[in-house]
Amino acid sequence: MSQISTAVAKRDSGPSAMVQQYKGDLAQVMPQHVRPDVFVRVAIGALRRDKDLAEAATASPATLMSALMTAARLGLEPGSEQFYLVPRKRKGVPEVQGIVGYQGIVEMIYNAGAAQSVVVEVVRAADHFVWRPGAMERPEHTADWFGDRGDLVGVYAYAVMQGGATSKVVVLNRQHIAAAKAKSDGVRSPYSPWNTNEEAMWLKTAARRLGKWVPTSAEKYSVTIERAEPGASVPVGVLDEADPLPPVDEDTGEVIEGEIVPDGADR
């Protein structure tokens, strides 16, 4: 068999082929606004771009499918800052870890329809930042966006609701972030976003805390309205309890081990 034929055979029997094979299963749990063909194409693209991710997926296909199933149910783009696909090793065995990113959390807040805008920003040492809980509705934050702003010192998040009110304001310092990072199961992986994109993980930690105070939804609010019976009231940001979200760690955003085991995978 030629080198080209061998490469094609590997491609057709590797993790990309498995993702295509399970397209129907993924489609069954996706929110209505997500297109299965696009989701699968994006997932396969992530595998082809990242050799280490592909190797981890080949070694542990069950962890890849568990991560993709979570991304599908949340309606988030796999292999992006909405939903990271991280290769790592557990007890020396390569596997894939799914991590919800801050852009994914913000997307789910907008999906719920209760917020008109979401603000998630880091604060650096040279910035001017003032926050007096109870005396201020929102933090005051100014920065020299084109100068040296210094090291990361904090992060904050809040939402402006549809009626104009401000949600609870989340403000976290370096110690809060360090505590969240310490809980991360995959932080030792060199591919962890904690090591490749630290600022994004500060933003994610604040957005995740905000998500406890404002409605979030995998399904777009407009789709929820379309599904409702004529004249029925539609609770903003409330998910259908018959289709609960998969388990995700509240502080780290990491996917808790799933139960999907593709055919032929080690048990």
HURA-V107068 format. One record per backbone hydrogen bond with DSSP energy under -1.0 kcal/mol. NH is the residue of the N-H (numbers start at 1). CO is the residue of the C=O. If there is no record, write none. Layout:
NH,CO / NH,CO
This chain:
6,2 / 7,3 / 8,4 / 9,5 / 10,6 / 11,7 / 12,8 / 18,14 / 19,15 / 20,16 / 21,17 / 22,18 / 23,20 / 26,22 / 27,23 / 28,24 / 29,26 / 34,31 / 39,35 / 40,36 / 41,37 / 42,38 / 43,39 / 44,40 / 45,41 / 46,42 / 47,43 / 48,44 / 49,45 / 50,46 / 54,50 / 55,51 / 56,52 / 57,53 / 58,54 / 59,55 / 60,56 / 64,60 / 65,61 / 66,62 / 67,63 / 68,64 / 69,65 / 70,66 / 71,67 / 72,68 / 73,69 / 74,70 / 76,71 / 79,83 / 80,83 / 84,99 / 86,97 / 88,95 / 90,93 / 93,90 / 95,88 / 97,86 / 99,84 / 100,253 / 101,82 / 105,101 / 106,102 / 107,103 / 108,104 / 109,105 / 110,106 / 111,107 / 112,108 / 113,110 / 116,160 / 117,160 / 119,158 / 121,156 / 123,154 / 125,151 / 126,149 / 127,124 / 128,142 / 130,140 / 135,132 / 136,132 / 140,130 / 142,128 / 145,143 / 147,144 / 153,123 / 154,123 / 155,172 / 156,121 / 157,170 / 158,119 / 160,117 / 161,165 / 162,114 / 164,161 / 167,159 / 170,157 / 172,155 / 177,173 / 178,174 / 179,175 / 180,176 / 181,177 / 182,178 / 184,181 / 189,186 / 192,189 / 195,192 / 196,192 / 197,193 / 201,197 / 202,198 / 203,199 / 204,200 / 205,201 / 206,202 / 207,203 / 208,204 / 209,205 / 210,206 / 211,207 / 212,209 / 213,210 / 214,210 / 217,108 / 221,111 / 224,220 / 225,221 / 226,222 / 227,223 / 232,229 / 238,235 / 243,240 / 249,254 / 253,249 / 255,98 / 256,247 / 265,262
